Amino acid sequence: MIILGIDPGVATIGFGVIKAQRGKNTLIQYGVITTPPGIPLSSRLLQISNDMEELIHTFHPDEMAVEELFFSKNITTGIAVAHGRGVILLAAEKLGVPIFEYTPMQVKQAVAGYGGADKRQVMLMTQRLLNMKQIPRPDDAADALALAICHGRSATSLLNTERVFDPKKYDTR
């Protein structure tokens, strides 16, 4: 399964593409989408939409993992991120890519084994799990890869009976 992980934003959007198979994740590509400061928000959102569609057309992900919106102290920044996140979700929906959302705590738990892990621990585990020579940079791209790994672990889990076991196939009545 090809998974596109997205760390939403407006100025910088992280993306990470992995191939997830039971117990193994393989890095395909990662990076960031950036929009120039000083242009209208609507222009930035259009660029994000176009770039997301290009990513989806390039990598043909089976599913997309997106970080749930987390408001900390700066609500103004949170609102801008929410706009960008909406455009990202719209692009995926428009192109038929199933969307799965994860909280930062879920990502930390899946990647580092502890929901309270710090950013460095998550980045080191992301590097290790994807057999990378260096820690992925920038941080937004590393976060997107961690999201993809989180989803890969969830989507390919033996506990995910929706994907593993279809009772209709085995109904003997």
C-alpha positions as CSV (number, residue, x, y, z in Angstrom):
1,M,0.0,0.0,0.0
2,I,1.3,3.5,-0.9
3,I,0.7,6.0,1.8
4,L,1.0,9.8,1.5
5,G,1.5,11.4,4.9
6,I,0.7,15.1,5.1
7,D,1.7,17.6,7.8
8,P,-0.7,20.5,7.0
9,G,0.1,24.2,7.0
10,V,0.0,27.2,4.8
11,A,3.6,28.5,4.5
12,T,5.1,24.9,4.6
13,I,3.3,21.6,4.1
14,G,5.3,18.5,4.8
15,F,4.8,15.4,2.7
16,G,6.1,11.8,3.0
17,V,5.4,8.9,0.7
18,I,6.0,5.3,1.9
19,K,5.2,1.8,0.8
20,A,3.8,-0.1,3.7
21,Q,3.7,-3.9,3.9
22,R,3.2,-5.9,7.0
23,G,6.0,-5.0,9.3
24,K,8.0,-3.2,6.7
25,N,8.0,0.4,5.5
26,T,9.9,1.6,2.5
27,L,10.7,5.3,1.8
28,I,9.6,6.5,-1.6
29,Q,9.9,10.3,-1.3
30,Y,9.6,13.2,1.1
31,G,9.8,17.0,1.1
32,V,7.8,20.1,1.5
33,I,5.4,22.3,-0.4
34,T,6.0,26.0,0.3
35,T,4.0,29.0,-0.5
36,P,5.6,32.5,-0.7
37,P,4.8,34.9,2.1
38,G,3.2,38.2,1.2
39,I,0.7,36.9,-1.4
40,P,-3.0,36.7,-0.6
41,L,-4.2,33.7,1.4
42,S,-6.4,32.6,-1.5
43,S,-3.4,32.5,-3.8
44,R,-1.5,30.4,-1.3
45,L,-4.5,28.0,-0.9
46,L,-4.7,27.6,-4.7
47,Q,-1.0,26.7,-4.9
48,I,-1.4,24.2,-2.1
49,S,-4.4,22.6,-4.0
50,N,-2.5,22.4,-7.2
51,D,0.6,21.0,-5.6
52,M,-1.4,18.4,-3.7
53,E,-3.1,17.3,-6.9
54,E,0.3,17.0,-8.5
55,L,1.6,14.9,-5.6
56,I,-1.4,12.6,-5.8
57,H,-1.0,12.2,-9.6
58,T,2.7,11.5,-9.3
59,F,2.7,8.9,-6.5
60,H,-0.8,7.4,-6.8
61,P,-1.3,6.9,-3.1
62,D,-3.8,4.3,-1.9
63,E,-4.5,6.3,1.2
64,M,-3.5,9.5,2.8
65,A,-2.7,10.2,6.5
66,V,-3.2,13.8,7.7
67,E,-2.5,15.3,11.1
68,E,-5.5,16.4,13.0
69,L,-5.6,20.1,13.8
70,F,-4.1,21.0,17.1
71,F,-4.6,24.5,18.5
72,S,-1.9,25.6,20.9
73,K,-1.5,29.2,22.0
74,N,-1.7,31.0,18.7
75,I,-5.2,30.7,17.4
76,T,-4.5,33.0,14.4
77,T,-1.8,30.5,13.2
78,G,-4.3,27.7,13.8
79,I,-6.9,29.3,11.7
80,A,-4.5,29.7,8.8
81,V,-3.4,26.0,9.1
82,A,-7.1,25.0,9.2
83,H,-7.6,26.8,5.8
84,G,-4.6,24.9,4.3
85,R,-5.8,21.6,5.9
86,G,-9.2,22.1,4.3
87,V,-7.7,22.5,0.9
88,I,-5.5,19.4,1.4
89,L,-8.5,17.3,2.4
90,L,-10.5,18.7,-0.6
91,A,-7.8,17.8,-3.1
92,A,-7.6,14.2,-1.8
93,E,-11.4,13.8,-1.7
94,K,-11.6,15.2,-5.2
95,L,-9.2,12.7,-6.5
96,G,-10.7,9.8,-4.6
97,V,-7.9,9.2,-2.1
98,P,-9.2,7.9,1.2
99,I,-8.2,10.1,4.1
100,F,-7.2,9.0,7.7
101,E,-6.6,11.5,10.5
102,Y,-4.3,11.1,13.5
103,T,-3.5,13.2,16.5
104,P,0.1,14.0,17.4
105,M,-0.1,11.6,20.4
106,Q,-1.3,8.8,18.1
107,V,1.7,9.4,15.8
108,K,4.2,9.5,18.6
109,Q,2.7,6.3,20.1
110,A,2.9,4.5,16.7
111,V,6.4,5.6,15.8
112,A,8.2,5.9,19.1
113,G,6.1,3.6,21.3
114,Y,5.2,6.4,23.7
115,G,2.5,9.1,23.2
116,G,4.6,11.6,25.1
117,A,7.8,11.2,23.0
118,D,9.6,14.4,22.1
119,K,10.1,15.5,18.5
120,R,13.8,14.2,18.4
121,Q,12.7,10.7,19.5
122,V,10.1,10.6,16.8
123,M,12.5,11.8,14.2
124,L,15.2,9.2,15.2
125,M,12.6,6.4,15.1
126,T,11.4,7.6,11.7
127,Q,14.9,7.5,10.4
128,R,15.4,4.0,11.9
129,L,12.1,2.6,10.6
130,L,12.7,3.8,7.1
131,N,16.4,2.8,7.1
132,M,17.5,6.4,6.3
133,K,21.1,7.5,6.6
134,Q,20.1,10.8,8.2
135,I,17.3,12.2,10.1
136,P,14.7,13.5,7.6
137,R,14.7,17.3,7.3
138,P,13.0,19.7,7.4
139,D,10.8,19.0,10.5
140,D,7.6,19.3,8.5
141,A,8.7,16.5,6.1
142,A,9.8,14.4,9.1
143,D,6.4,14.8,10.7
144,A,4.7,13.8,7.4
145,L,6.8,10.6,7.2
146,A,5.9,9.8,10.8
147,L,2.2,10.2,9.9
148,A,2.6,7.8,7.0
149,I,4.4,5.3,9.3
150,C,1.6,5.7,11.8
151,H,-1.0,4.9,9.2
152,G,1.0,2.1,7.7
153,R,1.2,0.4,11.1
154,S,-2.6,0.9,11.6
155,A,-3.6,0.0,8.1
156,T,-1.5,-3.2,7.9
157,S,-2.1,-4.4,11.5
158,L,-3.4,-7.9,12.0
159,L,-5.9,-6.3,14.4
160,N,-7.4,-4.3,11.5
161,T,-10.1,-6.8,10.8
162,E,-11.8,-4.6,8.2
163,R,-8.9,-5.1,5.9
164,V,-7.8,-8.6,6.9
165,F,-11.0,-10.5,7.4
166,D,-14.1,-10.1,5.3
167,P,-16.8,-12.1,7.0
168,K,-18.9,-12.2,3.7
169,K,-16.2,-14.3,2.1
170,Y,-16.4,-16.9,4.8
171,D,-20.2,-17.0,5.4
172,T,-21.2,-20.6,5.3
173,R,-25.0,-20.1,5.7
